[in-house]
């Protein structure tokens, strides 16, 4: 098997099984009575992380060229025509991993998704479309969405409900 194909498969293709595992665990293991609340948190966590990533990317770009451009070679995986910080692939797969952990509460599936997420990040670096800093940025910024999963005290929920009534 061609090594370039393997790198591309890991860097791009492994996003699909992470997304499928996320969909499976969220559909299979979140109780029906909790789905709306859980899915809302998952959506808000993902959107918050994505918006933060775009803001950070506008304010900070460690390099204007991607590694393959600097080296004068072809990219080993798909990429958008931008400087690349933070990695959207790392951000997306990590956000799904966190949804599995906090939304579906399935540690084993979250570990599987985390391993795949780290492989995607490594594949993106090996494919020369990102630097390790780009990938770490995506992983860390995805974690910013965790605050949506933090439990709100019963008192805060009661107060919020009372104010909206």
Secondary structure, 3 states (H helix, E strand, C coil): CCHHHHHHHHHHHHHHHHHHHHHHHHHHHCCHHHHHHHHHHHHHHHHHHHHHHHHHHHHCCCCCCCHHHHHCCCCCCCCCCCCCCCCHHHHHHHHHHHHHHHHHCCHHHHHHHHHHHHHHHHHHHHCCCCCHHHHHHHHHHHHHHHHHHCCCCHHHHHHHHHHHC
